[in-house]
Amino acid sequence: MVQRVGVIGAGQMGGGIAEVAAKSGSDVLVWEAAQEALDFGKSKIEKSLAKAVERGKLSEEDRDAALARLTFTTSLEDFADRELVMEAIIENEKIKKDVFAQLDAIVEDKTAPLCSNTSSLPIQAIASATENPGRVIGLHFFNPVPVLPLVEVIPALTTDETTVDTARTYATEVLGKTAIQAKDRSGFIVNFLLVPYLLSAVRMVEQGVATKEDIDTGMKLGASHPMGPLTLADMVGLDTCAFIADVMLEEFGDPAYACPPLLRRMVQAGHLGRKSGKGFYDYA
């Protein structure tokens, strides 16, 4: 069973993945390019674990044990002994390819899975940057990672079956997630269905069909959704929604994935949702 794992990126997703892995008993190495970002990510994980203790979800002993399993670094060279690596950095294909090419050269066990948490980019494109594409796979978690139980497993055309088995087993048996498997196409399963829904809600606001509050209330009370689409878009991040929409529009050419002008303007204004303090709703 995999014990030594690496997490590339200490942001919202990477930090969540690292937290869950540490709580699950793994030896976790977390990387960020800049020390400031690494320190911020570490503090977010510490705060999240402290809140779990306050809410009675985690004992103090288990919190301390999880923290002891976490190591932080700004050097990719430290990943040489990792048995599985999960990447969760910016949704930029060029940057991801560069990181995966380095990891492929650094991680000594050439069968150790290199997993991307991308929500929309082709796994095959990322794998093409490596000398060992059979070890590259998509492992897409959902935000917030410590709360949501789902993970999407996405093999590329070149992914080895052993990579699929190892990544899926780690996600389910160690992290305790429920895994679903999708083909390597933009949006995979969840975002293929979810993104047009969120964009439709934005268009309804844009066109004055209804208020944001009534749209959200309608879907909560009329469709039994735990939250409305505009609240969800704010939680996902409006910049992330716009980016995924653009990638999916390019891949499929379907106008359902066209980014509404209102969403584009909000992103340009820096109104990104919860993470910026303002989106469709205010969070200050």
Backbone as a ProteinNet text record, in pm:
[ID]
protein_1_A
[PRIMARY]
MVQRVGVIGAGQMGGGIAEVAAKSGSDVLVWEAAQEALDFGKSKIEKSLAKAVERGKLSEEDRDAALARLTFTTSLEDFADRELVMEAIIENEKIKKDVFAQLDAIVEDKTAPLCSNTSSLPIQAIASATENPGRVIGLHFFNPVPVLPLVEVIPALTTDETTVDTARTYATEVLGKTAIQAKDRSGFIVNFLLVPYLLSAVRMVEQGVATKEDIDTGMKLGASHPMGPLTLADMVGLDTCAFIADVMLEEFGDPAYACPPLLRRMVQAGHLGRKSGKGFYDYA
[TERTIARY]
83.6	0	87.3	45.7	119	123.5	241.2	259.7	313.3	412.9	478.3	418.7	343.6	278.9	328.1	311.9	346.4	226.4	217.3	112.1	179.5	151.3	207.7	103.8	132.3	38.2	-22	-14.6	-68.3	-184.9	-252.4	-367.9	-492.9	-607.5	-734.5	-748.7	-718.2	-732.2	-614.3	-493.2	-375.7	-371.1	-405.5	-408.3	-510.9	-627.6	-731.8	-690.4	-626.6	-578.6	-472.9	-380.3	-274.1	-332	-431.5	-494.8	-559.4	-636.1	-704.1	-602.7	-497.4	-395.1	-325	-293.7	-226.8	-318	-445.1	-540.7	-559.1	-536.7	-555.9	-434	-327.1	-210	-91.9	-103.1	7.5	116.1	237.9	350.9	340.4	311.6	275.1	380.3	430.6	523.5	450.2	446.4	371.4	468	445.2	534.1	459.7	526.4	487.6	614.3	600.1	717.2	776.1	689.8	734.4	714.8	809.8	801.8	679.4	645.7	529.8	401.2	385	266.9	266	383.2	394	354.3	402.9	369.7	220.5	162.4	18.9	-61.6	-21.8	-90.3	-80.8	36.3	55.2	-37	-47.3	-133.7	-280.1	-320.2	-459.3	-490	-397.3	-416.7	-426.8	-338.7	-340.2	-472.6	-523.1	-651.1	-766.4	-762	-867.4	-871.2	-754.5	-748.2	-794.8	-760.6	-804.7	-956.8	-1016.8	-1162.7	-1227.7	-1164.9	-1218.1	-1219.3	-1118.1	-1113.5	-1224.2	-1240.8	-1343.7	-1483.4	-1505.7	-1637.7	-1657.1	-1557.5	-1569	-1553.4	-1501.1	-1482	-1348.1	-1257.4	-1122.3	-1070.7	-1002.9	-944.9	-815.1	-773.4	-646.9	-529.6	-537.3	-430.9	-420.1	-536	-535.2	-489.4	-524.9	-476.6	-324.7	-270.7	-125.5	-54.7	-115.9	-56.9	-56.7	-167.6	-176.5	-71.5	-57.4	42.6	183.9	209	342.2	374.5	270.8	291.9	315.4	301.2	313.7	453.1	511.8	639.5	620.8	685.4	666.1	799.5	796.7	920.4	894.9	999.8	994.8	1082.6	1130.5	1218.5	1152.6	1132.9	1076.4	1171.2	1298.7	1397	1365.9	1295.4	1261.6	1160.2	1101.5	997.4	1053.6	1183.1	1246.5	1193	1160.8	1119.5	968.1	890.8	744.7	690.5	586	522.7	399.4	350.8	237.3	239.2	216.7	216.3	85.1	26.5	-98.1	-73.3	-96.1	-72.7	-202.6	-196	-313.6	-268.9	-213.6	-167.6	-257.5	-219.3	-297.6	-336.5	-458.1	-507.9	-443.7	-317.7	-241.2	-165.3	-199.9	-144.4	7.5	62.6	208	279.1	226	287.9	277.1	159.7	142.2	238.1	250.6	341.7	484.6	525.3	660.6	682.1	584.4	594.5	596.7	510.6	505.8	633.7	691.1	817.9	926.9	928.7	1027.4	1001.8	875.2	842.3	877	850.9	879.3	1028.1	1110	1254.7	1301.7	1234.2	1279.5	1232.7	1103.7	1048.7	1111.6	1186.5	1273.1	1197.5	1087.5	1006.5	925	962.3	899.3	760.2	713.8	575	487.8	547.8	470.7	376.9	246.4	151.9	177.5	167.8	170.3	29.8	-41.9	-184.8	-211	-298.5	-336.3	-478.4	-497.1	-629.4	-700.7	-651.8	-715	-864.5	-940.5	-1085.6	-1129.8	-1037.7	-1081.6	-975.4	-848.6	-743.3	-725.2	-685.4	-668.1	-552.4	-579.5	-474.6	-369.1	-414.1	-319.1	-218.3	-264	-173.1	-66.7	-107.1	-11.8	85.2	31	114.7	218.3	183.5	273.8	404	406.2	527	627.3	589.7	674.9	737.4	843.6	906.7	833	752.8	679.5	530.5	461.4	320.7	227.5	273.1	189.8	161.4	241.4	222.9	134.9	92.4	15.2	-134.3	-209.5	-353.7	-421.5	-548.2	-625.6	-687.7	-676.9	-741	-803.6	-929.6	-996	-1082.5	-1036.5	-1109.6	-1204.5	-1291.6	-1391.3	-1378.6	-1409.4	-1390.1	-1515.9	-1502	-1380.9	-1345	-1218.3	-1172.9	-1199.2	-1180.7	-1207.3	-1354.8	-1444.2	-1588.5	-1650.6	-1621.2	-1687.6	-1622.4	-1702.8	-1648.8	-1608.7	-1629.7	-1611.2	-1472	-1423.4	-1304.6	-1329.5	-1292	-1300.6	-1163.7	-1163.5	-1041.1	-1043.9	-939.7	-940.3	-812.1	-814.3	-696.4	-684.3	-561.2	-535.9	-527.8	-516.6	-504.4	-379.2	-276.9	-148.9	-130.4	-229.5	-215.6	-215.4	-118.8	-111.5	-222.6	-268	-371.5	-323.1	-194.6	-142	-150.6	-133.2	-146.9	-290.5	-384.9	-527.1	-558.4	-514.4	-542.4	-480.8	-355.9	-287.9	-353.7	-382.4	-443.3	-583.4	-661.5	-798.3	-798.2	-711.9	-704.1	-662.9	-566.2	-523.2	-638.4	-708.8	-818.6	-931.9	-961.7	-1076.1	-1039.7	-934.6	-903.1	-824	-744.6	-667.2	-739.8	-777	-842.3	-991	-1048.3	-1189.2	-1286.5	-1241.9	-1327.7	-1407.5	-1515.5	-1589.9	-1538.8	-1494.6	-1434.5	-1531.3	-1533.8	-1603.2	-1501.5	-1514.6	-1413.7	-1472.4	-1395.3	-1441.9	-1337.1	-1381.9	-1289.2	-1221.3	-1108.4	-1028.6	-1086.6	-1191.3	-1250.5	-1283.6	-1277.8	-1290.7	-1417.9	-1402.1	-1516.6	-1542.2	-1487.9	-1504.8	-1653.7	-1698	-1840.5	-1910.2	-1861.6	-1933.3	-1937.8	-1823.7	-1823	-1889	-1891.1	-1961.5	-2109.6	-2164.9	-2304.9	-2321.3	-2227.9	-2242.6	-2220.7	-2119	-2082.3	-2194.5	-2261.2	-2372.2	-2484.2	-2506.6	-2607.4	-2569.9	-2444.3	-2399.5	-2405	-2361.6	-2363.1	-2505.4	-2599	-2739.9	-2793.8	-2753.9	-2797.3	-2741.7	-2616	-2556.2	-2632.1	-2666.8	-2741.6	-2878.6	-2940.9	-3071.2	-3059.6	-2952.5	-2928.4	-2901.6	-2817.7	-2777.4	-2898.4	-2993.3	-3111.2	-3227.1	-3209.3	-3314.1	-3432.9	-3412.5	-3521.7	-3571.2	-3478.9	-3512.5	-3392.4	-3414.7	-3303.2	-3214.6	-3092.5	-3001.7	-3056.3	-3119.6	-3176.1	-3287.8	-3374.4	-3485.9	-3439.2	-3337	-3281.4	-3225.5	-3148.6	-3091	-3198.9	-3297.3	-3406.1	-3485.4	-3507.5	-3581.6	-3515.7	-3383.6	-3313.4	-3298	-3288.9	-3280.1	-3413	-3520.8	-3650.8	-3724.6	-3695.2	-3765.2	-3693.2	-3562.5	-3484	-3404.6	-3427.1	-3359.4	-3207.5	-3156.6	-3012.5	-2969.6	-2853.9	-2810.2	-2779.2	-2741.7	-2721.6	-2757	-2788.6	-2825.2	-2704.3	-2727.2	-2616.3	-2525	-2579.6	-2496.5	-2412	-2468.2	-2388.7	-2277.8	-2310.9	-2211.7	-2102.4	-2141.8	-2042.6	-1946	-1999.4	-1913.6	-1816.3	-1862.4	-1777.4	-1668.2	-1704.8	-1607.8	-1503.1	-1547.4	-1461.3	-1505.5	-1544	-1597.4	-1490.4	-1364.9	-1256.3	-1239	-1255.3	-1246.3	-1360.6	-1481.4	-1597.2	-1573.6	-1522.9	-1498.7	-1390.7	-1285.5	-1176.6	-1225	-1296.4	-1346.1	-1440.2	-1526	-1618	-1540.7	-1434.3	-1355	-1289.8	-1235.5	-1170.4	-1272.4	-1389.9	-1491.7	-1551.8	-1566.2	-1615.9	-1518	-1388.9	-1287.3	-1289.9	-1311	-1309	-1435	-1551.3	-1676.9	-1747.2	-1717.2	-1783.2	-1930.8	-1975.6	-2117.1	-2142.7	-2237	-2263.3	-2310.2	-2351.8	-2390	-2272.1	-2148.8	-2028.9	-1972.1	-2041.4	-1992.7	-2003.2	-1895.3	-1892.1	-1977.7	-2079.4	-2163.6	-2081.9	-2112.5	-2039.9	-2038.7	-2149	-2153.4	-2046.3	-2032.1	-1931	-1791.3	-1768.1	-1637.5	-1605.9	-1704.7	-1682.9	-1657.4	-1726.4	-1704.8	-1562.8	-1514.8	-1377.4	-1278.5	-1303.7	-1215.3	-1214.2	-1327	-1337.4	-1275.9	-1234.5	-1177.9	-1282.3	-1407.1	-1515.2	-1520.6	-1444.8	-1422.7	-1504.4	-1585.5	-1663.2	-1608.5	-1624.4	-1583.8	-1437.7	-1350.6	-1207.1	-1164.2	-1242.7	-1208.6	-1296.3	-1396.4	-1486.4	-1609.7	-1614.2	-1730.6	-1746.3	-1868.3	-1903	-2046.4	-2132.3	-2274.9	-2326.8	-2260.7	-2294.1	-2169.6	-2191.3	-2081	-2040.8	-1910.5	-1858.6	-1763.6	-1760.2	-1668.1	-1709.1
-120	0	125.3	224.9	351.5	419.3	463.9	534.9	676.2	690.9	820.4	889.8	996.7	1067.8	1211.7	1271.7	1411.8	1488.9	1614.2	1703.5	1827.8	1855.7	1972.5	2084.1	2186.6	2296.8	2293.6	2408	2416.4	2513.6	2532.7	2621.4	2552.4	2601.5	2549.2	2399.7	2354.3	2212.4	2131	2177.5	2104.3	2090.7	2199.6	2194.7	2096.2	2093	1998.9	1855	1829	1693.6	1651.2	1742.4	1712.3	1684	1762.1	1742.6	1604.7	1567.9	1438.4	1324.5	1338.8	1234.4	1217.4	1329.4	1322.1	1261	1298.1	1240.4	1091.1	1048.2	907.4	821.6	883.5	807	811	885.5	892.4	989.1	959.9	1051.9	1148.6	1276.7	1371.9	1481.8	1498.4	1606	1705.7	1832	1935.8	2037.4	2072.2	2165.5	2289.9	2401.4	2526.2	2590.6	2667	2729.5	2839.1	2913.5	3026.2	2995.5	3035.8	3009.7	3075.6	3195.9	3266.8	3187.9	3136.5	3056.1	2926.6	2869.1	2745.1	2768.4	2878.1	2911	2937.4	3006.7	3035.6	2906.3	2817.1	2688.8	2606.1	2607.2	2533.7	2586.7	2719.2	2778.9	2746.2	2738.7	2703.2	2559.8	2469.3	2330.3	2322.6	2393.6	2394.1	2448.1	2554	2612.4	2516.5	2449.8	2354.6	2238.6	2188	2079	2126.1	2249.6	2305	2316.9	2359.2	2369.6	2232.2	2132	1995.5	1948.6	1986.9	1952.6	2026.2	2155.6	2236.7	2180.4	2127.8	2075.3	1930.8	1873.6	1736.3	1632.8	1674.2	1581.7	1508.7	1562.4	1509	1527.4	1426.6	1440.1	1520.1	1575.2	1648.9	1557.5	1433	1337.1	1311.2	1294.1	1269.3	1392.8	1511.3	1634.3	1641.3	1616.6	1622.8	1518.7	1401.1	1295	1334.9	1397.2	1442.5	1549.2	1644.6	1750.4	1693.4	1590.5	1528.8	1456.5	1419.3	1347.9	1443.6	1573	1672.7	1734.5	1739.8	1807.9	1904.1	2019.6	2123	2159.3	2183.8	2210.9	2302.2	2369.3	2445.1	2379	2258.7	2187.9	2060.9	2053.4	1932.1	1813.7	1840.1	1732.5	1644	1700	1623.6	1512.6	1510.7	1412.8	1281.3	1265.9	1147.5	1016.5	1011.8	885	867.1	955.9	946	826.8	765.7	648.9	686.5	807.7	860.9	1011.8	1086.7	1233.1	1285.4	1383.7	1446.7	1595	1640.6	1780.5	1859.8	1977.9	2065.2	2210.8	2247.8	2385.1	2455.2	2574.2	2657	2579.8	2607.7	2540.8	2603	2570.7	2619.8	2500.9	2464.2	2341.3	2345.4	2458.6	2469.9	2449.5	2513.1	2500.6	2357.6	2296.7	2158	2064.3	2083.1	1998.4	2010.2	2131.6	2153.3	2081.6	2092.7	2027.4	1875.6	1822.6	1676.7	1623.5	1699.9	1657.7	1648.9	1746.9	1744.4	1628.2	1609.3	1500.9	1365	1347.9	1220.6	1188	1290.8	1270.7	1250.8	1316.8	1316.8	1194.7	1159.1	1048.4	918	853.9	742.8	618.1	587.1	471	509.7	459.3	499.9	440.5	361.9	314.6	393	482.8	561.5	655.8	651.1	735.9	884.8	959.5	1105.5	1150.6	1206.6	1234.2	1383.8	1422.5	1563	1583.7	1690.3	1727.4	1822.6	1834.7	1926	1899.5	2006.6	1993.1	1996.3	2024.5	2039.6	2009.6	2017.5	1998.6	1850.7	1820.5	1680.8	1613.1	1498.5	1422.2	1376.4	1343.3	1298.4	1407.2	1531.2	1642.3	1655.4	1639.7	1646.7	1529	1410.1	1289.3	1299	1370.4	1380.1	1452.1	1524.5	1597.8	1509.1	1384.1	1294.4	1185	1125.4	1010.9	881.3	884.9	765.7	798.4	817.4	858.6	756.2	632	529.3	553.2	637.5	663.3	785.8	855.9	980	951.2	1009.4	985.4	1107.6	1124.1	1228.8	1175	1252.8	1220.8	1351.5	1371.3	1500.3	1499.4	1572.6	1586.7	1705.8	1716.3	1823.3	1906.7	2033.6	2132.7	2150.1	2145.8	2125.8	1977.1	1947.2	1807.9	1731.9	1794.1	1719	1682.4	1747.5	1727.2	1641.7	1673.4	1604.2	1468.5	1362.7	1226.1	1175.2	1256.2	1205.4	1234	1141.6	1166	1103.7	1176.7	1124.2	1068.8	947.9	883.6	889.3	950.2	972.4	919.8	800	749.9	817.6	845.4	887.8	763.4	782.7	668	586.9	653.9	586.7	540.8	563.2	528	376.2	326.1	182.9	142.5	17.7	-32.8	-35.7	-62.4	-63.3	75.6	178.3	316	342.5	298.6	315.5	245.7	121.9	43.6	107.4	151.4	210.6	340.7	428.1	557.6	540.3	452.5	430.2	367.7	271.2	205.7	304.2	389.9	489.4	584.1	630.5	725	663.6	537.2	474.3	410.8	330.1	253.2	332.5	429.1	510	640.5	714.3	843.8	830.5	715.3	693.1	759.5	790.7	855.6	752.3	798.6	718.8	757.2	659.5	687.3	655.5	744.8	718.7	739.1	664.7	670.1	729.4	817.6	886	877.9	893.9	904.5	1041.1	1049.3	1171.6	1270.3	1339.3	1446.2	1560.4	1680.2	1798.8	1795.9	1822.9	1824.4	1691.5	1582	1448.4	1418.5	1383.9	1356.1	1476.2	1517.4	1617.8	1753.2	1804.9	1937.6	1940.3	1825.1	1818.4	1849.8	1805.4	1833.3	1964.6	1993.1	2105.8	2241.4	2253.4	2384.7	2448.9	2376.9	2441.2	2488.1	2414.8	2452.4	2583.9	2596.5	2720.1	2837	2813.9	2920.9	2964.6	2870.4	2904.9	2995.2	2968.2	3052.1	3193.5	3204.6	3337.4	3411.2	3342.6	3405.5	3454	3379.9	3421.2	3552.1	3566.4	3692.9	3803.4	3773.5	3869.6	3922	3833.5	3868.8	3920.7	3924.3	3975.6	3882.9	3753.9	3656.8	3649.2	3652.4	3645.7	3696	3722.9	3764.3	3644	3672.2	3563	3482.7	3553.1	3484.4	3388.8	3433.5	3348	3230.7	3252.9	3142.2	3035.1	3078.2	2982.7	2913.3	2989.7	2930.7	2830.6	2863.8	2774.2	2638.5	2638.2	2510.8	2436.2	2508.8	2441.7	2376.5	2450.1	2399	2321.2	2350.3	2282.8	2160.9	2154.6	2042.2	1971.2	2010.9	1950.5	1960.2	2066.3	2088.4	2149.2	2109.7	2164.1	2312.4	2363.5	2507.4	2545.1	2672	2718.2	2732.7	2746	2750	2870.9	2985	3104.6	3101.8	3046.5	3023.7	2923.5	2820.2	2718.4	2777.2	2860.6	2924.5	3009.3	3081.9	3160.6	3071.4	2955	2864.1	2803.8	2765.7	2709.3	2814.4	2938.1	3046.9	3087.2	3213.3	3256.2	3252.7	3276.4	3264.3	3119.8	3026.9	2884.6	2844.6	2892.2	2862.9	2913.5	3036.8	3095.6	3018.7	2979.7	2906.5	2771.8	2697.5	2566.2	2580.7	2683.6	2707.8	2729.8	2808.7	2836.9	2710.2	2627.4	2503	2409.3	2399.9	2308.5	2359.7	2491.7	2548.4	2518.5	2531.7	2503.5	2356.4	2267.5	2123.9	2078	2125.9	2072.7	2164.9	2295.3	2388.7	2407.3	2370.5	2379.2	2513.3	2595.1	2726.5	2719.2	2601	2586.2	2615.7	2604.3	2628.3	2768.9	2854	2990.3	3070.8	3137.2	3216.3	3341.4	3362	3481.3	3608.3	3717.6	3843	3887.7	3867.5	3908	3835.6	3706.8	3629.5	3679.4	3707.7	3758.1	3891.6	3981.6	4113.8	4101.8	4011	3992.4	3944.4	3853.9	3805.4	3919	3999.2	4112.5	4213.2	4224.3	4317	4260.9	4134.5	4071.5	4016.5	4009	3952.4	3802.4	3726.4	3585.1	3489.8	3543.8	3458.6	3461.5	3352	3345.4	3384	3336.6	3356.4	3501.9	3585.8	3728	3814.3	3752.2	3826.6	3880.7	3870.4	3919.2	3842.6	3801.1	3736.5	3775.2	3676.8	3709.4	3754	3708.5	3749.3	3809.3	3883.2	3943.5	3851.2	3836.8	3749.2	3822.5	3954.3	4033.1	4025.2
0	0	0	-76.4	-84.9	51.7	93.1	219.7	199.9	112.9	93.1	-28.7	-4.6	-114.2	-120	-236.4	-255.3	-304.9	-265.4	-313.5	-370.9	-496.9	-564.7	-560.9	-482.8	-465	-326.4	-256.3	-120	-112.2	-224.9	-228.1	-176.7	-220.9	-170.4	-193.9	-314.8	-345.8	-293.8	-319.4	-273.5	-122.9	-53.7	92	143.4	77.5	117.2	94.9	-19.2	-48.8	53	82.1	179	317	357.1	488.2	498.3	395.9	397.2	396.7	318	311.6	446	511.7	642.4	747.7	747	842.4	818.1	693	657.3	686.2	736.7	777	683.1	573	477.6	523.8	481.8	496.5	378.7	406.7	301.6	286.8	165.3	132	43.1	85.7	14.5	-45.8	-172.9	-243.8	-288.8	-278.3	-344.2	-397.6	-505.1	-566.3	-478.5	-409.6	-327.3	-179.6	-96.9	47	109	64	119.3	95.6	-26	-58.5	21	40.9	118	263.4	321.3	460.5	476.4	378.2	383.3	375.4	285.3	272.2	398.4	460.8	585.9	694.4	704.5	807.1	782.9	655.2	622.8	665.3	642.9	684.9	836.7	905.8	1052.3	1105.7	1043.8	1087	1059.9	945.7	911	1009.8	1046.2	1144	1281.4	1317.9	1446.6	1451.1	1339	1332.6	1344.7	1284.4	1293.9	1438.7	1515.1	1657.8	1732.6	1704.2	1770.3	1746.5	1627.6	1591.5	1635.3	1698.5	1744.7	1636	1520.1	1408.2	1415.7	1500.7	1508.2	1650.7	1702.1	1836.4	1828.5	1942	1945.2	1910.8	1955.5	1926.7	1776	1710.8	1566.8	1489.4	1539.5	1476.2	1482.9	1601	1619	1532.6	1521.5	1439.3	1291.5	1247.2	1107.7	1078.7	1169.5	1151.1	1145.5	1224.8	1227.7	1097	1021.7	895.3	778.4	800.8	694.7	693.3	574.4	553.7	436.4	442.7	341.1	276.9	145.6	72.8	-47.4	-91.8	-216.8	-323	-295.1	-388.4	-440.4	-570.9	-630.1	-615.5	-599.4	-584	-463.1	-365.5	-244.7	-271	-391.5	-423.3	-477.9	-475.8	-535.6	-480.1	-350.2	-288.2	-279.2	-342.8	-331	-409.3	-354.8	-417.9	-499.5	-479.7	-555.4	-535.8	-644.6	-637.1	-693.9	-624.7	-668.5	-691.2	-813	-850.4	-845	-783.6	-774.4	-782	-897.8	-917.6	-1018.9	-1060	-1150.8	-1277.1	-1327	-1447.4	-1571.6	-1589.5	-1703.6	-1761.2	-1883.6	-1941.4	-1951.2	-1991.6	-2006.4	-1872.5	-1767	-1634.7	-1583.5	-1601.6	-1557	-1631.3	-1761.1	-1839	-1787.2	-1757.3	-1706.6	-1573.4	-1484.5	-1353.3	-1368.4	-1454.7	-1472.6	-1537.1	-1629.2	-1689.3	-1582.5	-1492.3	-1383.7	-1287.7	-1250	-1157.5	-1216.5	-1345.3	-1410.8	-1403.4	-1413.6	-1405.3	-1261.3	-1166.5	-1026.7	-948.7	-960.9	-881.5	-929.7	-842.1	-882.6	-925.8	-857.9	-896	-1018.9	-1134	-1259.4	-1278.9	-1182.5	-1185.5	-1087.4	-1009.8	-912.9	-987.4	-959.8	-1031.8	-1010.3	-1119.3	-1115.7	-1153.2	-1057	-1072.5	-1083	-1175.5	-1187.3	-1138.2	-1061.1	-1011.7	-1107.6	-1231.1	-1325.8	-1337.3	-1352.8	-1366.2	-1511.6	-1604.3	-1742.8	-1848	-1813.9	-1914.2	-1949.2	-2073.6	-2115.1	-2040.7	-1983.3	-1915	-2015.4	-2137.1	-2238.6	-2273.5	-2277.1	-2307.5	-2199.3	-2073.5	-1962.3	-1969	-1996.4	-2003.9	-2115	-2221.8	-2336.8	-2304.1	-2192.9	-2153.5	-2080.6	-2053.4	-1974.6	-2060.6	-2007.1	-2073.5	-2040.6	-1934.1	-1888.8	-1877	-1990.5	-1987	-1923.4	-1912.4	-1851.1	-1704.8	-1638.9	-1495.9	-1469.1	-1573.1	-1556.5	-1564.7	-1471.2	-1462.1	-1399.7	-1426.5	-1360.4	-1232.6	-1125.3	-997.6	-950.4	-988.9	-969	-843.3	-742.1	-616.6	-624.6	-525.4	-523.8	-397.3	-411.8	-305.9	-220.8	-86.9	-7.4	4.6	-19.4	-23.7	106.8	224.7	348.2	368.2	292.7	312.5	202.4	77.2	-34	-60.5	-71	-75.1	-213	-317.4	-453.5	-508.7	-592.4	-674.5	-811	-915.4	-1051.4	-1091.6	-1144.7	-1192.9	-1344.9	-1405.2	-1549.7	-1613	-1668.8	-1739.7	-1876.8	-1918.5	-2055.9	-2143.9	-2273.3	-2363.5	-2333.3	-2280.5	-2255.6	-2111.2	-2025.7	-1884	-1864.7	-1788.6	-1758.5	-1661.5	-1674.9	-1584.4	-1439.9	-1420.5	-1283.3	-1220.9	-1302.6	-1254.1	-1211.9	-1294.5	-1261.3	-1129.8	-1117.1	-996	-871.9	-882.8	-766.9	-724.5	-821.6	-790.2	-733	-795.3	-748	-608.2	-586	-455.3	-347.5	-377.8	-279.1	-245.7	-348.8	-326.5	-245.3	-270.3	-204	-70.3	-68.5	52.4	156.1	111.7	206.6	238.2	134.8	157.4	188.2	160.5	192.3	97.5	-23.7	-121.9	-201.7	-261.8	-358.6	-496.6	-574.7	-705.4	-818.4	-916.6	-1042.3	-1154	-1261.9	-1368.4	-1494.9	-1558.3	-1678.5	-1788.2	-1912.4	-2023.8	-2019.1	-2085.8	-2087.5	-2188.7	-2146.3	-2226.8	-2132.7	-2182.4	-2098.3	-2014.4	-1884.7	-1793.9	-1727	-1786.2	-1729.3	-1708.3	-1588.5	-1565.3	-1502.3	-1387.2	-1307.7	-1377.1	-1419.6	-1480.5	-1617.3	-1686.5	-1814.5	-1795.6	-1682.7	-1650.1	-1574.4	-1483.4	-1391.9	-1457.4	-1541.7	-1595.6	-1677.5	-1769.9	-1841.8	-1748.5	-1641.3	-1540.3	-1473.3	-1430.8	-1366.7	-1464.3	-1588.2	-1688	-1720.2	-1721.4	-1745.4	-1635.5	-1511.2	-1399.2	-1413.1	-1455.6	-1477.3	-1586.8	-1695.1	-1804.3	-1756.7	-1667	-1614.3	-1536.9	-1458	-1387.8	-1488.9	-1586.4	-1689.1	-1766.5	-1793.9	-1873	-1789.2	-1656.7	-1569.5	-1554.1	-1576.7	-1564.5	-1420.4	-1325.9	-1183.4	-1104.2	-975.9	-890.7	-858.9	-820.6	-784.6	-667.5	-572.7	-456.3	-496.6	-587.3	-628.5	-714.8	-795.5	-874.4	-781	-682.1	-587	-504.7	-458.1	-379.1	-462.3	-588.6	-676.5	-689.8	-706	-722.4	-590.4	-480.5	-350	-312.4	-326.5	-282	-389.9	-516.2	-624.7	-678.7	-657.9	-709.9	-600.6	-475.5	-359.7	-367.1	-428.8	-430.5	-297.3	-244	-114.5	-118.9	-236.8	-253.5	-395.9	-415.7	-548.6	-639.3	-771	-866.7	-852.2	-810.8	-799.8	-673	-566.1	-444.8	-473.9	-549.8	-585.5	-674.5	-770.9	-858.2	-776.3	-678.9	-589.7	-513.1	-471.1	-394.5	-483.2	-604.7	-699.2	-735.7	-750.4	-797.6	-937	-954	-1083.2	-1191.6	-1154	-1251.4	-1296	-1202.8	-1236.7	-1328.9	-1298.9	-1384.6	-1526.7	-1537.9	-1669.6	-1744.9	-1673.9	-1738	-1790.2	-1706.1	-1747.8	-1867	-1863.4	-1974.7	-2104.6	-2098.7	-2218.8	-2273.6	-2184.6	-2227.3	-2291.6	-2230.6	-2281.9	-2412.6	-2424.9	-2550.7	-2663.5	-2634.8	-2736	-2776.8	-2680.3	-2710.9	-2784	-2741.1	-2794.1	-2893.9	-2890.4	-2981.5	-2954	-2835.2	-2798.5	-2729.7	-2781.2	-2719.9	-2575.2	-2530	-2389.1	-2297.2	-2351.2	-2271.5	-2290.3	-2366.1	-2387.8	-2258.6	-2221.9	-2098.1	-2114.4	-2030.3	-2040.6	-2015.7	-2086.2	-2064.8	-1918.7	-1846.6	-1706.1	-1625.2	-1647.1	-1574.8	-1609.1	-1736.8	-1780.5	-1712.3	-1706.2	-1645.1	-1494.8	-1429	-1285.2	-1257	-1340.5	-1324.1	-1347.2	-1450.8	-1479.7	-1365.3	-1294.4	-1181.3	-1053.7	-1059.3	-940.1	-845.6	-892.2	-811.3	-841.1	-764.7	-795.8	-709.6	-617.9	-528.6	-387.7	-317.2	-176.1	-154.6	-242.3	-218.8	-227.7	-298.1	-307.1	-217	-153.5	-65.5	-134.4	-267.2	-341.3	-471.4	-498.5	-623.4	-654	-671.2	-680.4	-543.9	-439.2	-302.3	-237.1	-129.6	-54.2	60.8	81.6	186.6	280.6	269.2	352.9	499.3
[MASK]
++++++++++++++++++++++++++++++++++++++++++++++++++++++++++++++++++++++++++++++++++++++++++++++++++++++++++++++++++++++++++++++++++++++++++++++++++++++++++++++++++++++++++++++++++++++++++++++++++++++++++++++++++++++++++++++++++++++++++++++++++++++++++++++++++++++++++++++++++++++++++++

